[in-house]
Amino acid sequence: MRAVIQRVTEASVTVDHKVCAVMREGLLILLGIEEGDTQEDIDWLCRKIINMRIFGDDQGKMNESLKTVDGDAIVVSQFTLHASTKKGNRPSFINAAKPDIAEPLYQDFVKSFEKEFGKSVGVGVFGGDMKVALLNDGPVTIIIDSKEKR
């Protein structure tokens, strides 16, 4: 499981001209699921993201977590995070989990994240043609991979 987390001052997700999620300060989480991902990957990644100290404290140092700043979050499924660009110029998505596997894991991730975080998060539409708008803060953008534990 791979996530790109972006610290934002605001973000939203729109599908078919309808806003699905909107948030203020917090994290926009792009989530890629691959074959073989499990609840263990979900649990590790949720804890890592929620407790990662990437928000500024009173001195402007990154010492605060999403939880301690009482931020918001949006989780967007994004199979393209598992693109392979090794051969040619057209990315291969063979490592991304098929929708029948990925969608339940995405839903489980959202539920686990909300439970660990203690509040609801915004979501996109799985498999939808989403328009994601954000104002990246910093910018702070971090890639986390549950298989590599980094």
C-alpha positions as CSV (number, residue, x, y, z in Angstrom):
1,M,0.0,0.0,0.0
2,R,1.4,3.4,-1.0
3,A,0.3,6.8,0.1
4,V,1.2,10.3,-1.0
5,I,0.3,12.7,1.8
6,Q,0.1,16.4,1.2
7,R,-0.2,18.9,4.0
8,V,-2.8,21.4,2.8
9,T,-4.6,24.5,4.0
10,E,-7.6,23.4,2.0
11,A,-8.7,20.7,-0.4
12,S,-11.7,19.3,-2.2
13,V,-12.8,16.5,-4.5
14,T,-15.4,16.9,-7.2
15,V,-17.0,14.2,-9.4
16,D,-19.4,15.1,-12.2
17,H,-19.5,18.7,-11.1
18,K,-20.6,17.7,-7.6
19,V,-18.4,18.3,-4.6
20,C,-17.9,15.0,-2.7
21,A,-15.5,16.3,0.0
22,V,-14.1,19.5,1.2
23,M,-11.7,20.3,4.0
24,R,-9.7,22.9,5.7
25,E,-6.2,22.5,7.2
26,G,-5.0,18.9,7.2
27,L,-3.9,16.1,4.9
28,L,-4.9,15.1,1.4
29,I,-4.1,11.4,1.2
30,L,-3.7,9.7,-2.2
31,L,-3.9,6.0,-1.6
32,G,-2.7,3.3,-4.0
33,I,-3.5,-0.4,-3.3
34,E,-1.5,-3.3,-4.7
35,E,-2.0,-7.0,-4.9
36,G,-1.2,-8.6,-1.6
37,D,-2.1,-5.6,0.6
38,T,-3.7,-6.7,3.9
39,Q,-5.3,-5.2,7.1
40,E,-1.7,-5.2,8.5
41,D,-0.7,-2.7,5.8
42,I,-3.8,-0.6,6.5
43,D,-3.2,-0.5,10.3
44,W,0.5,0.4,9.9
45,L,-0.2,3.1,7.3
46,C,-3.1,4.7,9.3
47,R,-1.0,4.9,12.5
48,K,1.9,6.3,10.5
49,I,0.0,9.0,8.7
50,I,-2.1,10.1,11.7
51,N,0.9,10.4,14.0
52,M,3.4,11.8,11.6
53,R,4.7,15.1,12.9
54,I,4.6,17.4,9.8
55,F,2.6,20.3,11.1
56,G,4.2,23.4,12.6
57,D,4.3,24.1,16.3
58,D,4.4,27.6,17.9
59,Q,8.0,28.0,16.7
60,G,7.2,26.8,13.2
61,K,9.0,23.5,13.6
62,M,7.4,20.3,12.3
63,N,6.5,18.8,15.7
64,E,2.7,18.4,15.5
65,S,0.6,15.6,14.0
66,L,-2.7,15.6,12.2
67,K,-4.2,14.4,15.5
68,T,-2.7,17.1,17.7
69,V,-3.6,20.0,15.3
70,D,-7.2,18.6,15.0
71,G,-6.8,18.7,11.3
72,D,-9.0,17.3,8.6
73,A,-8.3,14.6,6.0
74,I,-9.5,13.4,2.6
75,V,-8.6,10.0,1.3
76,V,-8.6,9.5,-2.5
77,S,-8.0,6.2,-4.2
78,Q,-5.3,6.4,-6.8
79,F,-4.2,3.3,-8.6
80,T,-1.6,5.3,-10.6
81,L,0.6,5.4,-7.5
82,H,1.7,1.9,-8.5
83,A,2.7,2.8,-12.1
84,S,5.7,1.1,-13.5
85,T,7.7,3.3,-16.0
86,K,10.5,0.8,-16.5
87,K,9.8,0.0,-20.1
88,G,8.7,2.4,-22.8
89,N,6.7,5.6,-22.3
90,R,3.3,4.2,-21.4
91,P,3.0,3.4,-17.7
92,S,2.0,-0.1,-16.7
93,F,-0.4,-0.5,-13.8
94,I,0.0,-4.3,-13.5
95,N,1.0,-3.9,-9.8
96,A,-2.1,-2.1,-8.8
97,A,-4.8,-4.2,-7.3
98,K,-7.9,-4.9,-9.5
99,P,-11.0,-3.0,-8.4
100,D,-12.7,-6.0,-6.8
101,I,-9.7,-6.3,-4.4
102,A,-8.8,-2.6,-4.2
103,E,-12.3,-1.1,-3.4
104,P,-12.9,-3.2,-0.3
105,L,-9.4,-2.4,1.0
106,Y,-9.9,1.3,0.3
107,Q,-13.2,1.2,2.3
108,D,-11.4,-0.7,5.1
109,F,-8.6,1.9,5.1
110,V,-11.1,4.7,5.4
111,K,-12.9,2.9,8.3
112,S,-9.6,2.1,10.1
113,F,-8.4,5.7,9.6
114,E,-11.5,7.2,11.0
115,K,-11.4,4.8,14.0
116,E,-7.7,5.6,14.7
117,F,-8.2,9.3,14.1
118,G,-11.4,9.6,16.1
119,K,-13.4,11.5,13.5
120,S,-14.8,11.2,9.9
121,V,-12.8,12.0,6.9
122,G,-13.7,13.0,3.4
123,V,-13.5,10.6,0.5
124,G,-13.5,10.6,-3.3
125,V,-15.5,8.2,-5.4
126,F,-13.6,4.9,-6.0
127,G,-12.9,4.5,-9.7
128,G,-14.5,7.9,-10.4
129,D,-13.1,10.6,-12.7
130,M,-12.2,12.9,-9.8
131,K,-11.1,16.5,-9.9
132,V,-8.9,17.2,-6.8
133,A,-8.2,20.8,-5.8
134,L,-5.7,21.6,-3.1
135,L,-3.6,24.4,-1.7
136,N,-0.4,22.6,-0.6
137,D,1.0,24.0,2.6
138,G,4.8,24.3,2.6
139,P,4.8,22.5,0.3
140,V,4.9,19.3,2.3
141,T,4.5,16.2,0.3
142,I,5.6,12.8,1.6
143,I,5.4,9.3,0.0
144,I,4.9,6.3,2.4
145,D,5.0,2.7,1.4
146,S,3.7,0.0,3.8
147,K,5.8,-2.8,2.2
148,E,9.1,-0.8,2.6
149,K,8.0,0.6,6.0
150,R,9.1,4.0,5.0
